[in-house]
Amino acid sequence: MPRYAPLIPLLSLLGACAQAPPPATDGFATLADGARLYYQRLGTGEQVVVIPMAVYLSDALAPLAEGRQLILYDPVGRGRSGPTDTARVSLDREVADLEELREALGIERMALLGWSGLGMQMAVYAMRHPDRVTRLVQVSPVPPAESIMLSAGGDTRAARVDTAAVTSLLGRHGRGDFADDPAGFCRQYNALSQPGSFADPSHLAKVPDLCEHPNEWPLNLWPYFGALLGSFRGYDWRDSIRALEIPRLVIHGREDGIPLAGAQAWVEGYPNSRLIVLSPAGHFPFLERPAEFFPAVDRFLNGEWPPEARGLP
């Protein structure tokens, strides 16, 4: 089992809200190197909010399209974007791709929302292009320093996953049982691993079938994440965050497998950032706590701090 395989439920699995999304338009942007990047536009309004992982978040975050325009996209090699080889995959490349997409769509300034690893990645984009970003929402973000992730401990995901069944399934995969059915392996793997991302497993019903997209099959995701994570080993953005003057709202589930200490580190000592901790909630607070999540994000995007958001000195 590749060492980055357990990150798949954290970095690739997203659910859909029951509410139908507003009418959408979609298309592909062809980047300078010929890669095809899928994007979708939801809602209308002067404010533009750009969100990576369209194939997973378009339905889940559709309520935020009320009165504003959401531009959701899939990074190259993910979702409905074109496939890619691992030589192209890196944090720097994905940040550059977002800048190319912004230019292609003629967006002058935008708010950003990033979930999980993309919560960190959107912060990196904002550090490198501060004149293009108005506000940033980081949902269940990967910590701003690798050392926090490695030292925090207390990961509760394993207690919510049948690890023996996962080991057995991976063994069957290694023996070639799914050589002709990668989508079937994907569905079985996701069914076993997804409970680790939720405080309440009843919310698993909100997770769509992602395995219809070959980019999301484990045989493609494992090499992808290996290359992506390998491109920023040993990272620490805490000093760089000080240059970010835009307002930042961090939302984290108390029962998330990604440590709460990481979310706190995005906020502690940064005066223009605040934290909301939701509970019970795992890695999908927008699915488990929608009544708290959406009003808070909507208020923040409208220019006000939610009253429950707290700064950390």
Sequence and secondary structure as in RCSB ss.txt:
>XXXX:A:sequence
MPRYAPLIPLLSLLGACAQAPPPATDGFATLADGARLYYQRLGTGEQVVVIPMAVYLSDALAPLAEGRQLILYDP
VGRGRSGPTDTARVSLDREVADLEELREALGIERMALLGWSGLGMQMAVYAMRHPDRVTRLVQVSPVPPAESIML
SAGGDTRAARVDTAAVTSLLGRHGRGDFADDPAGFCRQYNALSQPGSFADPSHLAKVPDLCEHPNEWPLNLWPYF
GALLGSFRGYDWRDSIRALEIPRLVIHGREDGIPLAGAQAWVEGYPNSRLIVLSPAGHFPFLERPAEFFPAVDRF
LNGEWPPEARGLP
>XXXX:A:secstr
  TTGGGHHHHT     SS    EEEEEEE TTS EEEEEEE  SS EEEEE HHHHHHHTGGGGTTSEEEEE  
TTSTTS    GGG  HHHHHHHHHHHHHHHT SSEEEEEETHHHHHHHHHHHH GGGEEEEEEES   SBHHHHH
HH    GGGGS HHHHHHHHHHHHTTTTTT HHHHHHHHHHHHGGGG SSGGGGGG   GGGSGGGSHHHHHHHH
HHHHHTTTT B HHHHTT  S EEEEEETT SS HHHHHHHHTT TTEEEEEESS  S HHHH HHHHHHHHHHH
HTT   TT B   
